[in-house]
Amino acid sequence: MTSKHSPASSEDEGVRLQKVLSQAGVASRRAAEQMIVEGRIEVDGEVVTELGSRVDPASAVIHVDGMRVMVNDELTHLLLNKPKGILCTMSDDQDRPCIGDYLRERQGKLFHVGRLDVDTEGLLLITNDGELANRLMRPSYQVPKTYLAEVLGPIPKDLGKQLRRGVELEDGPVKVDRFKLVDVNQNRALVELVLHEGRNRIVRRLLKHVGHPVQRLVRTAVGEVRLTNERQGAIRPLNRQEIGSLYRAVNM
């Protein structure tokens, strides 16, 4: 290990690694010590096995068993279940309802990860980690996004194959990673799509192109982070596993 993670003589030079892990909810301090000895902890890309190692929680990048652990309590990671009719902006000069209305009481600069059009509901990630937000939006990282769409039916048997193969839109080709028919009710159907595209209104345009206009659209997941039972307009902090999965998905 380099000297910045070596045993130090004073608290000014950092906090003991096992204490940082315990405060982050990884494990008890004793269990964290065992994890260090077993070589399961990385700090800034280096395996740490010395129990006396100290780190700065504000700057250290810590991985446990390969998964990023958030030890900087100044970083914010939230899930908003966006209702229909809410603009995906932090403020609006025409005073229309926007996601910033839900975040007024929260301190610091926050970023929404991508956008949902005003009529689309569901999962929107909010963070103050600008680099994480940027990477999650880059197509090169291929972070999957899952949607439930209510569309006009009936649904032909080969629609999934057609969407997986891809169709040509006015701004280029698009294809889905997965497609599933969830439910059918008279002349309407509920379908699930997974794709890593982020172009404007891509799901609506895609389904309209193949003859099944969207009547209602809900994003239910980004990567491994999923809506559960949050009511519309609710905000909750992501848990440790969810945060770790997002950083892992973009190699941070």
Helices and strands as residue ranges (DSSP letters): G 3-5, G 11-13, E 15-16, H 17-23, H 29-37, E 41-43, E 46-47, E 54-55, E 62-64, E 67-69, E 77-82, G 99-102, E 111-112, E 121-127, H 130-137, G 139-141, E 145-152, H 159-165, E 167-169, E 172-174, E 178-185, E 188-195, H 202-209, E 214-222, E 225-226, E 235-237, H 240-249
